[in-house]
Amino acid sequence: MRIHESRYNRDRQRYDLALRFIQHEARTRTIRTWTGLTDDRIRKLYRACAFDGGPPPVRHRGKSPQQTGYFVRTPEMRQETAVLASVLYLLGVVPLSHVADATRLLPGMQRGEALCAAFETYRRLVPDSRISFEHAVFLVLALARGDELRATHCTDCTALIVIDRYAPTARRCLACELSAQGRLAFD
């Protein structure tokens, strides 16, 4: 393979990944961080894909999600977050050891492709999910840092759960919580 063919393939992979991010309604900054494309190229790519027929993808503006409480605010959200985290770990998007500077060290082409595959798998498992792609990106970085959110196991059944490190909550999955409440009602 010649040098220019290798560069072409690498650029093509960047554009393909950027298109997947656009289809998942990622913000320009997120696309830039994970693909290395410039803002101008991303905007041009968005315009090009927006005119290919069908409704154009929604273009979100402003800051990306940054509240870890979003993932643990209700038992149902904790369950959805646990499913997404499980898929992210299974596909290798989130490293098994903590990364102090995850925002700088994790984004890249290979992990970005795995992130898209994980999110697409998650959407097939939980079609009515309230977790957006931008939230999934934030979850990857938060779990990799491990400073606010942490993946652990349910104390009853050992299922993977995501907890807020600073909240004094019971460490049970939704199924075990509901089961414990059901037993209390019949006792």
Secondary structure, 3 states (H helix, E strand, C coil): CCHHHHHHHHHHHHHHHHHHHHHCCCCHHHHHHHHCCCHHHHHHHHHHHHCCCCCCCCCCCCCCCCCHHHHCCCHHHHHHHHHHHHHHHHCCCCCCCCCCCHHHHCCCHHHHHHHHHHHHHHHHHCCCCCCCHHHHHHHHHHHHHCCCEEEEECCCCCCEEEEECCCCCCCCCHHHHHHHHHHHHHC
